[in-house]
Amino acid sequence: MTDNLRLYNSIHNCDPWEESFEKSLRKYNFIEPKKAWKNILTLSSQSNFEGLFPGFFKSFIKTIGSSYHPDLALNNFERFTETIEDKNYLYTILYNSQETLKSLIVLFSGSQILTDTLLSNPSFFEWINNSEIINNSRSKDEFMRAYYEFSGEQYLDINTPELLRKFKKREYIRIGLRDLLDKTDFEETGRDLSCLADLSLQVAYEYAEKKIKEKYGVPYYKENKEQLKEIEFAILGMGKLGGLELNYSSDIDLIYIYTSSNGETQETENYPDTINISSHEYFTKLAELLTKTIDEITSDGNVFRVDLNLRPEGATGPIVNSLESCEIYYQSWGRLWERQALMKARVSAGSESLGKLFFSMMEPFVYRKNIDFSAVKEITSMKEKINQNIQRKNISRRNIKLGKGGIREVEFTVQTFQLIFGGREKIVRGGNTIKALKSIYKLNFIEEIEYKKLKKAYIFLRNLENMVQISFGLQTHDLPEDRMLLAVLALKMNINGNSIEELTEKLNNEFSDHTQSVNNIFSELFKKEQDRKLGNKIKKIPEIRTLNEKVIESVFFENNKNALRFLKILRDGPKFSRINEKSVDDFYRILPKILDECREVPMANTALENLVRFIESSKARESFLELFSENKNFLKLLLKIFGSSNLMSDILIKQPGLIDIIEDTESIYRFKNKINLNKEIKKNINISNNFEEKKNNLRRFKQGEELRIGIRYIIGEADIEGTLKDLSSLAEIYIENAYQLALIKLSAQYANERIIPSNFAIIGMGKIGGNEINFKSDLDLIFVYETNKDDSLFSDNVVLFYTKIYQLLHELTSQVTSSGYAYKIDSDLRPEGKSGLMVNSIKSYEEYYRVRARTWEQQSMVRARFIAGNQQTGKNFINMVNSFTYRPKLEYESIIEISRSREKIEQDLAEEATKGKNIKLGYGGLADIEFSVQILQMMHGGKNSRLRETNTLCALAQLDALGIIDHEDSKNIKKNYLFLRNLECSLRIQNVSLMSHLPKEQEKLLILARFLKYSGENPIVIVRKFMNEYDQSTKEIRFFYRKTIDNLLRNAL
């Protein structure tokens, strides 16, 4: 019997410690084998491992042995099992998922602070068990969505401070575990932590604003001494937060600003009976409550430590400043270090538009118009003070941040170039160190070897800083002295070694090499005459002053002649117009940027054509050329839209006024939940008292929001899941407000009535019911009502009244006007379809379903969801429908009927033989997934209400969680579902149509593939790669569909 086999037998037998075990356990890197054995025996007594989980300990000990710190991992694992009541449940998961077991062990061996967080919140284990969550980073948008779902109905209520703390802890486990599993890099980690801070600040701001407004009303000031305008507030992220570079124990450096101190609060309809105070008092109270919400230490700790010392006048200055007071302070007393601080500033939360005003106002202070060599002496002086400070505080060379050659010296080097050249070269501006360093190198201010050394060192040092801090959650920047801790740190830095000594030596050597390189470059920067050398390094970029095919040949234009034609129109204007030399200069200044961006978009020719069409429709060519030359990021975004989406381009070209949405970065880059969306739409509607104007405002709002959502999808700010949810929320809010408008108008006609009937509900079906609508989707809606005894007090026919509501709703939504229509309403899912009444009572629905409804109608009700109207009526209808949809058993004949229905749809409607592959109705299309999920819901939903989800992916997740489908199948089907929905969305957003067929032409397939981020030099290879993935995806979907139907049929016999 081998030593290992004897070891495992002894574990199952719970044998006492023997000296022979020491050798076996040391092979698995245990430092204290005897203590480890005690932990292992405790675990072995927790279940019948031989009977239920054979071989578990073999995998378990092997996994622990390869972890960062086996002794620590084992001890923490035992502590964790004590928090789990159902041990067999835990071991079932770990036995079936090596991935989850590894994640737990890595966490327990790599971070005591994150381990303690999990021990205090064992429910977070479900979070770790979701590999999809662990495998992916989050954008700011995704953080907002995640928090909105996490808080649910408690969003912005009294529990907000507590919820923020719990959410932050949960997210820290995800971010930290991704780091420890080496699934990310320091840039992504910094961005995740910074976006989490942004989300926390935004929620805290909204919470504080709500509380302060309830007591003091809304702050207003007079703009241009006439119009009253609400005063805005912004939170500026500074330092590492500003640069999207937070680490695990960072403070968040903030500055609070507001529009004007020349105002006061007023009560409003939403905030009556309030106390009037000055705007400065209002924002001081708001800033104090916001800071407390984030910074205060409670039983759950804080969200982040807040540092406000970078504000004007530092710790002695007011907590919040108006724009005017900021301008006076910085222009009068602003110092060099404050210029440095403001270079990293960005809007973390609050008003982006206010932030833009602030940054525009600060630009002359931060970045001098000419090359700023006068700053060199100040910078040199500051550098000497830093060195003296390091010596005075006895800061060790082993301090990762402040020691010689540490992080601060890399940042200082970058900021020096930014201060000197930032006024002239806008490309070097920005708060992110790595991006700024790259720009400095591109402009030839540093040599390639210096760039590579600085970049490599900065990445190493920032990773090292993160690994030091993640271990215990301490705000430290010093390398540990303990050799064991250093060895563990080396493993976390992916350094290999066979002993503690070797690991320690390798880590120390690499640290020393990098810091020496940085310090050499940093010191060289401040030698005498360096300012002259820097000046000589300015790279002269040659201007393009010609326009021919050679100039544009490097761009993948489908038609070079057409591309040239559009560029000449852009340069010269329409035929017979007078050529403006300044506009020609502006054109040549932006031409390189135009060509660069056209290389990146799927439809290069279309980008130019749509840009020209837009400028012609706006009748402001010269103004736009000037704007583009000053704001190349704006030009980049426009070309991205025009070269990716004809749908979005058409909206902009028909309504150039919507360009404000693109300029409003706050709107584009920030997720809007339904609460805020509803506030905005009501604000737009209430601008006018006239019904026709309200109708037009409602429609314009929808078009503007659809444009915003489309842009977010195109630039990757929202993924396909988020985009479908956003479009569904927009449709739902639109219908809700259209219904309210219809009700108000109709109620005015019955002003003399004692009662107005109100038991009317709008039910969403299909994609709107499932929160899955796409661009240009119809809305499947049905309209129901209830009667009660009060209806007798109404003099007119109640059904006629409700029918009039439907007619007004149809007018507000589907009537074609000069700007098109908002949505097409499809009510064919009502009883008797097209020949049935538009509005039906719940009682008549119940009678119809009981006597005449067919299986496909039962299936369609899986998606039924209340959208608008009377909530109780909607609830009563859904309860009635559920009793019809989710029966105790789904009969064999019904399964056959659903299967045949799917076959008939594919044969009669997919038209794949004539029109090409149909991603929706064809072989292995979306319908296969939807039918599979819905039939399983119908089969099991009668016994388990958790399955009564209207959203396909939510239902799929529940089927997985309940063990009805295999976990791997669930993951695979979700992946394929999102692939096809992404493809469907791409087709619609590109082609302004409802097409579900893949194009047959290679050129169009290439455009589609490039939109979906397939890349490469060879167009044929790109298309082949895309089509191979499509074919594989549909094959896997069809296999799952057939397996689902076959299993159900076998079990139903």
N, C-alpha and C positions, 0 to 999 in steps of 0.2 A: 504494500500500500504506500503510495507517494505521500510526502509531507503535506501537500495541499489537500489530498483526499482525506487524510487523517484529521486535518484541521476542520474541514467542512462537516465531517461526521461528528467531531467533538462539539461543534456549534449546535447541531441538531439535538445532540444528547445532553446539552447544557453541562458539559464536563468542567470541573474546576481547573484553574490555571496549572499548566505544566511548563517547565523550563523549555521543553522541546518546541513549544508554540512560538517562542521568541524569534527563532530563525525564520520561520514562515512569515510572521507578521512584519519583520524588518524588511523582507523582500518587497512588501507593499508600502515601504517608506514610513512606517510608524516609528516615532521617536520614543514613545513610552508604550511598548507592547502590552505590558501587564494591565495598565489602565484601559487600553483599547479593548483587551479581552473582556474586561468587566462590562464595558459599554455593549459589546457584541452579544454577550449572554443576556443582558437586559432586553435587547431587541429580539433575540431568538425566542424569548418567552411570550412574545406578544401575539403570536399566531401559530397555527399548525403549518409551518413552512413546507415540510416534506410532503404533506398531503395536498395543500392548496397552491403553494408557490415553489415547486421543486427547482433547484438551481438558483434561487434568488440570491443567496449569500455569495455564491461564486461571482455573479455579476456585480453585486453590491460592493464587495471588498476590492475587486479589480478596479471599479470606478473610483472608489475612495483613494486607492493607492496611486492613481494617476492624477489626483487633484493637487491643488496648490499646497495644502497643509492637511494631510490625512487625519492626524490626531484631533485637530480643531473641527474638521468636517464631521467626524464620527460623533464627537461630543455634542455638537450642535444638532446633528440628526436625531440623536436620542432625545434631546430637549424638545425638538419639534414633534416627535411622535407622541409625547405626553400631552400636547395640545389637541390631538386628534382623538375624538371619542371612538369612532368606528375604525379600528386599526386595519381590519380586513379591506375596507374601502380604500384606504391609503395604499396598502400593499398591492391591491389589484391593479391600481393605476400604475404604480412603479414597476410591477412585474410585466405589464403589457407595453410600457413605454420607456425604453432605454433613454430616449431624449429627455423626458421629464426627470428621470432619476439623475441623469448627468447634470441637468440644470440645477436641481436642488443641491447636489454635492458641490458643484462649483460655487454656488452662492454661499453655502455653509463653510467652505474652505477659504473663500476669497474676501468676504466682507462681514465683519461682526456687526456693523451697524445695520446692514440690510437684513442679516439673520435676525437680529433683535426685532426689527420691524415686522418680519414675517411671524415671529413667535407671538408678538402682540396682536397680530391680525391674521390668524391662520386661514381665514376665508380667502386671503390673497393667493393661497396655493392654487385655486382654480385658475387664477391669472397666469401662474407659471406653467400650468398644464396646457395652456393654449399656445402651441408653437407658433401660430400665425402672429400672435401679439408680440412674442419674444423676437421673432425674426425680422420685424419691420420697425423702421424709424417712424416718427410722426411729424407732420407739418403743423404749423400753428392752427390751421384750419381743423386738422384732425384732433388736436388737443381740445379745441372748443367743442367739437361734436362729442368727444369722449366725456368731457365734463358735463355737458348738457344731458347726456344719457345717464351718467353717474348720479347726478343730483335729482333728475326727474322732476317731480312736482315741487321739490324743495328749492328749486333754482331761485336764488336771491332772497330766500326767506331767512328767518332768524338763525338757522343752523349753518349759514354760509361759512363763517370762519372755521367751524369744525369740519365741514365737508371739504373745504380747501386743503386742510391739513391732512385729512385721510387720502384725498386724491393725490396730493403731492407724494405721500409715502408710497402709495401703490405704484405711481409712475417712476419713482426712484428705484424701486425694485426692478422694474422693466428695463430702465435705462442702464442701471448698474450691471444687471445680469447680462445684457447684450454686450457690455464692455468686457466683462470677465470671460464670456464665452467667445470673445474675439469675433463678434458678428458686426462690429462697427469700427470706426476710427475716431480719433479725438475731435475732428471737425464735426462729425455727425453727433457725437456725444455733447459737445458744446452747444450745437444748434438745438438739440432736443431739450437740454436743461434750460436754455435761454427761452425757447418757445413755451416751456412749462411755466417759467417765471412770467412771461408776457400774458399767458392765459390767466394765471393767478392774479396778476395786477388788474387785468380787464374785469374779471369777476368781482374783485374787491372794490374796484372803482364803481361799477354798476350798483353793487350792494350799498356802498357808502352814499352814492348819489341818491339812491331811492330813499334811504333813511333821512338824509339831510333835507331833501325836497319835501318830504312828508311834514317836516317841522317848520321849514323856513320858506317853502315855495321855490319858484324857478328864477334864477338870476338873469336879468336882462340889462342891456345897455343900448344907447342910441347910436346907431351907425350913421355917420354923416349928419349927425344932429337931428335926424328925422325918424328913420325907421327903427323900431324896437327889434332887437335881435338877441337871441339867447346866447349867453356867454359860454364859450367852450373851454374845455380843460384837457390838458395832455400830460402824460407821464413820459418823461424822457429817460430812456435807459442809457446809462453811461458805462464807462469802463468795459469789463468783460461782457456784461449784459448787452451793452451797445454794440459790441463787436460779434455778438452771437458766439461767445467763447466761454461761457460760464463753466466752472468746474464744480465738483460735488460739494464743496464747503464754502463756495463764494458768498460774500455779501452781495446784495444787489444795490449798486450805486444809482440813485435816482435824482432827478430835478423835476419839480412840479411847476407847471405854468398855466396861466389862464389868459383870456383875451384882453379884458379891460377892467381896471379898478373903478372906472367911472360908471358904476351901475349899482343896482340893488335888486333884491328879490321881490317877486309879486306872487300873489295867490293866483291859481288857475283853476280850470274846471276839474282837472285831475288832482290838484293839490289845493283844496279850499281851506279856509280858516288857518292860515299860516302867519308866522311872525316875520315882518319885513326887516332885513338886515342888509348891510352893504355887501357888495360883491366880494370884497377882500375878506370880510368876516365869514361869508358863506364858504369860500374856497379854503380858508384856513381850517374851518371845522371839517370840511370834506377831506382835506389832506390828512388831518389828524386821525380821523376815523379809518381812512384807507390804510394809513401806516400801521395803526393798531391791528387792523384785520390781518395784515400780513406778518407783522414783526412780533406781536405780543406772544410771550411764552405761556402756553396753557398746559393742561394735562396731556395734550397731544403734541406739545412742542410748538414751534412756529412754522410758518410756511417758508419764509426766507428772512434772513437778517437784513434789515434795511439801513442803508447809509445815505444820509442826505447832506453830507459835508461838502459836496461839490457844487452846491447851489451858491448863488451870489451871496457874498459875505460869510459863507461857510456856516459853522454851527451857531453863530450869533445872528445870522440873518433870518428874515421871515421864512416860514416853512414853504410858502408858495409865493410866486412872483407873477405880476402881469407882464405882458409883452413890453410895455413901455418901460417898466422899471428894469427889466432885463437889459434893454437897449442902453439905457442910461448907465447902468452899472458896468457893463462890459466895455462900452466905448470910453468910459471915464477912468475905470480902475482895473480893467481886465489885465491879467498877467499872462506870461508865456505858458505856465503850466495849465492855465484855464483854456488857452487856445488848444493845447494838447488834449485836454479832457473833452472839449467839444468836438474834436475830430472823430471821436468814437460814439458820439451821441446819435440816437435814433428814437423814433416814437415806439415805445413798448406797449402803451395802452392809451385809450382816450382818443382825442381828435387828431387824425392824421393831417387834416387841412390846417389846423392851428400849428402843428409841428412844421409844416412846410413854410408857413409865415415866419416862424422863429428861425429856421435854418437859413432862409433867404436873408433875413435881417442880420444874422450872425456871420454870413459868408465873408464880408469885407474884414471883419475882425479876425476870423480864424485863418483865412487864406489871403495873403497879400497879393495885390494884382500883379506885381512884378516879382522876379526871383528874390526871395527874402533872405539875402546873406546877412542882414542885420541880426537875424535870429541866431546865427551861429555862435556869437559871443555869449548870448544868453543861455544857449543850450550847453555850451562848454562850461559855463558857470554852474548850471544846474547839475551837470554830470559830476563836477567836483564836489558839490554839496551832497550828492547821493553817495559818493565814495566815502566822504567824511562821516555820513550818517551810518554807513555800513560798519566802519571802523569803531565808531562810538558805541553802537549797539552790539558790537562783537558778533556780527552776523557771520556765520561760518560760510566757508566756500561751498559747503555741502547743502546750503540753502538753495533749493531748486529755482526759486523765484528771484531772490534778491542777491544771491551770492555772485561772485565774479563769473561772467559768462552765462548767467542765468536767464530766465525768461524775460526779466525786466530789460536786460541789455539788448535782446533781440527787438523788443517792442520799441525801445528808445531809439534804436538805429532806424527802424522803419519810420517812426514819427518825425525824426529829424529831416528825412527826405520829404516827407509830406508837408512839413512846415515851410521848408525852403522852396519847393517847387509846386506845391498844391494850388497856388493862385493861378499859375500858368497852365499846368497839366492836370486837368480834372480827373484823369484816369488814376492818379495815385491817391485820390481821396477815398475815404471809407474807413470804417471801424474795424474791419476784419484783418488781422495781421498777415495771414497767409496770402489773401487776395491782394493786399497792398504791396507786399513783398514781390509778388509776381509782376505787378505793374511797374514797380521801380526797376526791376530787371529788364522788362520789355523796353523801357525807355533808355536802357543802357547806362543807368546811373551806377550800377554795380556790375562787376564781372560775373560771368557764368559760374565760376568756381566759388565765388563769395555767396551767390544766390543759393547754390546747392547746399553749401555748408550751413548757411543760416536756416534754410528751410528744414533740412534734415535734423539739425539740432533743436529747432523749435518744436517740431513734431515729437521728437524723443522726450524733451523736457516736459511738454504738456501732458503726454501720456504718463510719464513718471509721476507728475504732480497728481493726476487723477488716481493712479493706483495707490499712492501713499494715502490720499484722503479717503478713498472708498473703503479702506481696511477698517477704520474705526470711526469715520465720520468727523474727524477732528480738523480744525482749520490750521493745518500745519503745512510747511513747505520744506521741512528738513528731512533729509534721508535718515532713516533710523540707524542707531549705533549697533543694536543687537544683530548678530550675524545670522540668526535664524530668520528674523524678519527681513533682513536684506536678501537672503536666499529666496524667500517666498516672493518678495518684490521682483527679483530677477525672473522667476518663472512667469509672473504676470506680464512681464515685459518681453515674453517669448525668447528669453535667453536660455540656452541649453547648457547643462552641466551635470556631472555625475556625483557631485558632492556639494555640501554647503560651502566649503572653501572655494571650490571652482566657480560656483554661481556668484558668490560675493565678489570675487576678484574680477570676473567678467563685467559685472554691473558697474563696479567702481571705475574700471578702465574706460568703459564706454561713456560714463558720465564725465569723467575727466577729459576725454578727447573732445567731446562736444562743447563743454564749457570753455575749454582753452581756445577752440576755433572761434567761438562767439566773441570772447574777450579780445582776441587779437584783432578781429574786424572792427569791433566797437572802439577799441583804443586808437586804431589807425584812422578812424573817421575824424578825430579831433586834433590831428597833427596840424602844425602851422601850415598856412597856405592851402589848407584843404578846401576852403571856400572857392578858391580859384579853380582848383581841379574839378570840383563839383560842377562849376559853371561851364567848364570846357566839355563836360560829359553830356550836355544837353543834346539830345538826338534830333536832328532836323528831318522831319518826315516830309518827303517830296509830295507836292500837291499834284493831283490829276487835273489836267486842264483840257483833255481831249475826250471825245466820246466816239468810240468805234467798236467793232466786233472784237478786236484784240483786247480792249479794256475789260470786256465782260466775259471773255472766253472761259475764265476759271469758274464761273457760276453755272450750275446745272439748269440752264434755261431750256425749256422744251422748244422754243422758237426764238433764236437770237435776233432776227429782224424785228419781230414784234416787241421784244424787250427793248431794243434800241429806240423804237418808235415811242414807246411809253416814257422812256427816260428823257427823250428830247422834248416831249410835251411837258414833262415835269420841269425841265430846265427853261424852256422858252415860253411856255404858256400856250393857249389856243392859237390857231392860225390867225394871222393878221393883227395879233395883239402886239403892243409895244414891248420890246425887250428891256427889262430892268436889270442893269448891271449888278446891282446889289443882290438881286435874286439869283443871278447866274453865279455870283461868288458863293452865295449860301449853298446853291446846288452842288458845286464842285467840292465844297467843304464837307458835305454829307454823303457824297457819292461813294467813297470807300465804305462807309457804314451801311449804305443801302446794299451794296454788293456783298458785304460780309453777311448781312442778315438774310439775303436771298439764298445764300448757300445753305442756310440752316432750315429753310421752310420746305414743306412737301411740294408746294406749287409755286415755283419761282416766278413764272410769267404772270400767273394769276395775282400774285402779291403786287406786282407793279401795276397791272391793269386796275385792280381794286383801289390802289392808292391814288391813281390818277382819277378814277371815277369819283372817289370820295372828295378829293380836292376840288374837282370841277363842280360837284354838287354843293360844296360849301362856299364856292365863289370867293375863296380867300387864299389863293395859291401863295402869294408873296408872304403873307403872315405865317402860313404854315412852314414854308421853307426857312424862315427866320427862327421860328419856334424849334424846328428840327435841328438846326445848327446849334442852338443853345441847349437843347434837351434831347440828347441822342437816345436815352433810354425810352423816351416817349415814342420816338421813331421806331425803335426796335420792337416795342410792343405792338404798334400799329401794323408793321410788316408781318409780325408773327400772326396776327389775326387775319390780315388780308391774304396771307399765303397759306393759311390752314383751313379757313372756313368761309365758304360762300354765303352760308346762312347768316353768320354774324356780320359779314361784310355788307350784305344787302340791308340789314337793319341799320347799320351806321350810315350807309350811302343814302338811304331813303330819309333818315332822320339825323343829319349831321350834328344837331344839337345834343345828341346823346354822347358826343365826344367827352362831355364833362365826366361821364362815368369812368372813362379810361384815365383821365387826369386825376381822379379821386382814388389814390392808391389805398386809402383806408377802406373804401368800398370793395375793391378788388381783392385785397389780401386778408380780409377779415371775414370769418364765418358769421352769418346772420341766423340766429335761431328764430323760431316762429313768433316768439313774443315781440322781438325787435322788428321783424318783418311786418307784423300786423300794425305796429305803431307807425311805421313809415307809410304804409299804404293808406291808413286812416288820415294821416297828416296830409297826404297828397289829395285825397278825396275831399277833405273838409276845406280846402282852399277856396272852393266855390260853393254857392248855395243853389246853383242851377243844375237840374238833373242831367242835361246833355253834357255840360262841362264836367260834371262828376264822372259821367260815363267815359268821356274821353281821357280824363286824368287817370281813371282806373286802368284803362287799356294802355296808356303810355307808360304807366308804372310797370305793368306786366312786361312790356317790351324792353324797357330799360333793365329790369331785373334779369330777364332771359339773356340779354346781352352780357350782363355782369357774370352770370353763372357760366355762360359759354366761354367767356374769356378765362375765367378761373380754370375751367377744364382744359382749354388749349395750352395754357402756360404751366399746367401741372400743379396748380395750387390746390385743386380738388381732384380726387380720384373718381373713378366711375361710380362707386357706391355713393360717395358724397354728392356727386352731381345729380344722380337720380333722386336722391332724397331732397336736394335743394329744389329741383324742378317740381317735385311732388308737393313740397311745402308751399311753393309759390302758387301752384294750381289750387291747393286747398284754401289758402288765404284769399285768393282771388274769388273763388266761388262763395266763400263765407261773406265777403264784403259786397259782392254782387247781390247776394240774397238779401243782405241788410238794406241795400239801396232799393231793391225791388219792393221790399216790405214797407219801407218808409213812403215810397211813392204811392203804393196802393192804399196804405193806411190813410193817407191824406184825402183820398177819394171817398173814404168811409168815415170821415171825421166826426159825423154825428152819431155813429154807432156806439152802443153801450159797451160792446166788446169786439175785439178784432181776433179772429181765429188764429191760433199760433201753434197748433200741434202738427207741424209740418217738418219733415226731415229730408235731407238730401243724403243719399247713400252712394258711396264710391264703390265701383266694381273694377274688375280687371286691373290694369296697371296703376290707376290712381288709388284703388282700394289697397293695393300692395305697396304703396309708396315707391313705385318703380317707373314713373312715367319718364319718357325720353323727350328730346326736342321734337316738336311738331306732333306729339301724340294727341289723339283724340281723348276726351274724357268720357269714360263709361259711367253714367250716372242713372240712378232711378230715384223716383220721387214718391214719398209715402206720407200718409197722414193718419191721424186718429180722430175719432169724434168723441165728444163728451157732452154732458148735459148743458154746459154753458153755451154751446153752439146754437142752442135754440134762441138765445138772445140776439143773435145776428140775423138781420132781416133778409140778407141775400142768401143764395145757395153757397154752402161752405165749399163744396167740391169746385164750383165755378171760381170761387175766390182763390183756392189753391192752384187751379189751372192758370189763372191770370198771373200768379207769382211765377209759375214755370215759364210762361210766355215772356214775361219781363226779364227773367233770368237768361233765357235763350237770346233775347235781344242784346243784353249787356255782354254776353259771352261769345255768341256765334254769328251775330249779324256782321256782314262785311261792310266796312267803311273805307274811307280813303287810305287809312293806314292798315287795312286788312282786318283780320278778326283775332280775337284772343285765343279761343279754343273752339273746336268743334265738339258739340255734345252728342254722344251716342247713347240712346236709351233703349236699344234693341233687346236688352236683357230683362225688360219688364215682361209680365205675363202677356202672352200672345204676340210678343215681339212688335214688329212695325205696325200691326193692325190693332194693337191693344191701346187702352187709355194711357195717356201720358202720366197721370197722377192716380194712384190707387191707394186704398186704405190697407192698413195692416191686416185687417180681417179678411179682405178679398185676396191678399197675397197668401195668407194662411190656408184659405179654402182652395186656392189654385194649387199650391204646393202639395196639399193633402190628396187631391183628386187627380190632377192632370199633369203635374210637372214631370219632366223626363230627367234621366240621369245626368245629362250634360248641364241641366239647369241646377241640379244639386251640386255639381262640381263647380259651377261658376260662383256659387254662393260662398265658397271657401274664401273668396277675396272680399266679401262684403264688409264695408267699414263706414261708420258714421262720419260725415264730412262737415255738414252745416245744418243750421235750423234748430229745432227743439231737441235738446239732448235726451230727454226722457223718452220722447217718441222714437228717436234713433236707437236708444238702448233697448226699448221694447221690441223694435223690429229685429235687431241683431239677435236678441234672445230667442225670438220665434224662429228665425232663420237657422240658428245653431241646432235647434231641436230637429229641424228638417235635414240639415247637412250632415251632422255628426250623429249617426244612428248606432245602436249597439253592434250592428254587424253590416258589412258591405257584402251583398250577395254575389255569388259566382257570376250570375247573369249581368250584374252591373259592371263588374270588372271587364267582362267580355265586351260590353257595350262601350266602355271608355276606351278600351284598346282599339276597337274597330273605328271609333270616332277619330282617334289619332291617325290611324292608317288612311282614313278617307281624307282628312285634312292634307296629309302629305301628297296623296295621289291627285286630288282635285285642285288644291290651292297653291302648293309649293312651286309648281311650274319649273322644276329644276331642269327638265329636259330641254326646254326652249329658252329660258331666261338665265340659267346658271344656278349656282349654289345658293340656296335660300337659308340664311342664318337663323331665321325665325321658325319657319314651318317645315324646312327640308330635313333630310337625313341627319340625325344627330344634332338637330337645331335646338333652340331655346324651348320649343314646345315639348320636346322629349323630357327635359328637366322639369318643366312646370307640371306636366301630366304625371310624372313619377312622384313628385313631392305631394301634389294634391290628392292623388289616389291613396297614398300612405296616410295623409291627414284624415281623409274620409274613413279609412279603415280603422284608425286608432284614436281619432279625436273624440269619439263618444266616451271613451274610458279615461282619456287624459286631456284635460282642458289646456294644458301647456302647448298642445299642438295646434290650437286654434289661432294660428298666426296668419295674417294676410300677406306678409312679405315672404317671398320665396326663400331667401337666405336665412331669415330668422326661423322659418319652419324647418329648413334643412338642419340648422344648428340644434333645434329641439329634438329632431329625429335622431341625430347623432348622440346627444346627451342622454336620451332614453334608451339607447342601445338598439333602436329599431333598424338603423342602418350602420354599416361598418364605418369606423372613424376614418380610415384611409379613403373609403369611397366618398365620404362627406367632404374631405379636404380636396379630393380630386375634382368632384363635381362643382364645388364652389369655384375652384380655379378656372374650370372650363366655362362655367356660367359667366364669370366676370370677363373672361376673354371674349365671349360672344357679345355680351352687352356693350363692352368697349368698342367692338367692331361695329355693332349696330349704331352706336352713338357717333362714331367716326364717319360712317356713311351719311348719316343725317346732317351732321354739322358741316360736312364738306359740300354736299350736293343739294341742299335745300329741298329734299324730297323724303317721302316715307319709304323709300326703297329698302328691301331686305335682301336683295340679290347681290352677290359679289359681282363686280364688273368682269367681263370676259377679256377686255383689252389689257394687254401687258402694261401699257402706259398708266392706265387708271389703277391697276393693281399696285404698281410701283408707288404712286402717290399715296394710296391707302396704307401701304406697308411703311412708308417713310413717316406718315402721320403717327403711326403706332410705334415709332421709334426703332424700326428695323433699320440697321445701318450697314454700310459696306461700300466698296468702290464699284462693284459689278452689279448693275440693275437686275440682271437675270438671276444672280445668286440671291439678291434681296427678296425678290418675288418668290423664288423657290422655297426659301426659308420660311417665309410667311405662309405660303400655301401648305407646306408640310405640317406646320403647327396647326393650321385650320383642320386639315384632314385627320390628324392624330386626335385633336380635340373632339371632333364630331364622332369619330369612331369610338372613343371612350364613353361619350355621352350615350350613344345608341346601345352600347353593351350594358351600361347601367340601367337604361330604360327597359331593355328586354329582360334583364335579370330580375328587376323589380316586378314586372308583370308576371313573369313565369313563377316566381316565388309565391305571389299572391294567389294565382290560379291553383297551384298545388295545394296550398294551405286551405283554400276555400272549399275544396272537394270533400 
